[in-house]
Amino acid sequence: MFTPAKKIPFKLDLHGDVRTDDYYWMNERDTEPVLDFLKAENQRTKEALQPVAHLQKKLYAEMRARIKEDDSSVPQKVDGYFYYTRYQTGQEYPVHCRRKETMEAKEEIILDENILAKGHEYLEVAAVEISPDQRFLAYAVDVVGRRIYEIHFRDLTTGKTLPDVVENSTPSLAWAKDNKTLFFVRQDLETLRAHQLLRFELGSGAAPELVYEEKDTTYNIGVSGTKTHNYIFMDIQKRDSSEWRVLDAATPKAEFKTFLPREMMHEYAIDDGGDRFYVLTNWQAKNFRIMEAAPTARAKSEWKEVVAHDPAILREQLEVYRDYLVVSELTGGLGQIRVRERGAGTERLVNFEDPAYEVSLHGLDDYNSKDLRFAYESFVQPAAVYDEDLASGKRTLRKEREVPGYDRTKYESKRIWAKGTDGTPVPVSLVYRKGLKLDGKNPLLLYGYGSYGLSNSVSFFSGAFSLIDRGFVYAQPHIRGGSEMGRDWYENGRLKNKMNTFTDFIASAEKLIADGYTSAQHLHIMGGSAGGLLVGAVMNMRPDLFKSVSAGVPFVDVLTTMLDESIPLTTGEYNEWGDPRKKEDYEYMKRYSPYDNVTKRDYPHLFVTTGYHDSQVQYWEPAKWVAKLRDYKTDQNLLLMYTEFEAGHSGASGRFEALKLLAKEFSFILMVEGIKD
């Protein structure tokens, strides 16, 4: 028998509304009661999943077997060197390498992450930046999972790690042209807001020097270099507003100059085109357009339009090369690439015919490149990397991900359309084994997200085939809150339109049932982070519609979190969810906050996961949610929670270790479905 979590009523009073939080005490990190609760839940989960312990091992083995262990990336040439990463059989982490002038030259190992990982349960190398002269390597490493990094340096001519260490950094780094000055961004250690830009001189023995501090707590900053190596850019961003500042990379001790001051509701980004800057902007262009301006321009009146706004096309990303502009776009929920010749202004499109897919730019660092590089994948197509001649359009397959044992001829992918409560068509992408009978008896896993304007990409998910080969349909709805159908798609799924995200998901589930792909008795849903909010909200709204819910690192205590400015990310999130200090926002957010809407009723089977060091969604949100659900729910369905004590928001590190949690989650789903092998 397990003892229920203790209740210590804590009153939260705002706008005349009093909420009683019996589990507020769980935010007392590292205390015995908290650790005892989390460990007890892990033990409960272990015992509940014991009947499928063999299945967990089998699933893990299947998933690992689909990974080519001795793999490598497509080399990229930068200033006389070919850079690439490779994996060795049995190793968790990549090895970063280069060869001079030709791939037949002797290999240089510039960084082996497996060596860095020794003695640590967790490792993330989040940035690897080479100085312009190709001599020095700076890399940002986190061994806790809290996303607080140390920057270390290596001299690549000697292969030795240098004594210089920069603490408390983000992975936002940029080298100046002198090959010894590194700009980096530091974060507030409590809120983790990226708020300071510093300058560090390698080998000087001096402490980093503060260059700029952003005082507005709703903004974060970043730093980057350009392909030309001519400029350092500082971007100051929040949702709906941005400001870029520019520094000549040859004068690292000079002051950054503002390109265009921040304005509310104006988002823009700049890139260096040699004699001019290119600007990706939503100024008088909701779906963004591309302008050009002199590097000295300081007003929008000095900009000239290059690629016009199109209400049917979302311009997402811009890559600038000496002779061409490359634009990543979304139209009709699918990706395309626009190639524009800078001199003549001629354009062509790179597009694809599959019903559902993902295409992504792999920006090459060589400003003089004659090629465009992109990756293409779908539910049934493993990621393939192509180089395409920018002038002729001739396409060369450089590498297709090898998936041992996978036979794509056995599977089918398609896209269907659900209808939102307001009549809006909502695309849903599916994959399943050929020969599927639409009799409503198929188990189906519906994976959702729908926040921050992030599209729920139709990428190749090899782990899903452990379910699909057992008769499952795997589906992803492209609900409002993402950007699949343009900027309006995002705008209509955030702030006071957030309920559209949840009702679109429910409509997608109902469409899948109506078309015979599954039934409520066989429908399982999954989401992580903001997707955890999604599945938590729809579980409250329609608990009858789902057999099981899997919520990873779920953002479920919306009001309490958004009222605590000491918690990481809170102030920067007001433009996504609302500001609950305002009564109108508070009341709207309370309508869907999963924690605040738990009531005495039957709920589906539920499996919740969290990372103890999670900096995005603190562990206590899912912990409190589980404790409250355990007190309120009136059914006998499973309610399980698992905490990874050596991980953060992204879970365990390492390409194999991360599969263990997925195998655990899938074994839960299969057990609930009645499949034990």
Buried (B, 14 or more C-beta within 10 A) or exposed (E): EEEEBEBEEEEEEEBEEEBEBBBBBBBEEEEEEBBEBBEBBBEBBEEBBEEBEEBBEBBBEBBBBBBEBEBBBBBBBBEEBBBBBBBBEEBBBBBBBBBEEEEEEEBBEBBBBBEBBEEEBBBBBBBBBBBBBBBBBBBBBBBBBBBBBBBBBBBBEEEEBBEBEBEBBBBBBBBBBBBBBBBBBBBBEEBBBBBBBBBBBBEEEEEBEEBBEBEEBBBBBBBBBBBBBBBBBBBBBBBBBBBBBBBBBEEBEEEBEBBBEBBEEBBBBBBBBBEBBBBBBBBEBEBBBBBBBEBEBEEBEEBEBBBEBBEEBBBBBBBBBBBBBBBBBBBEBBBBBBBBBBEEEEEEEBEBEBBBBBBBBBBBBBBEBBBBBBBBBBBBBBBBBBBBEBEEEEBEEBBBBEBEEBEBEBBBBEBBEBBBEEEBEBBBBBBBBEEBEEEBEBBBBBBBBBBBBBBBBBBBBBBBBBBBEBBBBBBBBBBBBBBBBBBBBBBBBBBEBBBBBBBBBBBBBBBBBEBBBBBBEBBBBBBBBBBBBBBBBBBBBBBEBBBBBBBBBBBBBBBBBBBBEEBBBBBBBBBBBBBBEEEEBBEBBBBBBBBBBBEEEEBBBBBBBBBBBBBBBBBBBBBBBBBBBBBEBEEEBBBBBBBBBBBBBBBBBBBBBBBBBBBBBBBBBBBBBEBEE
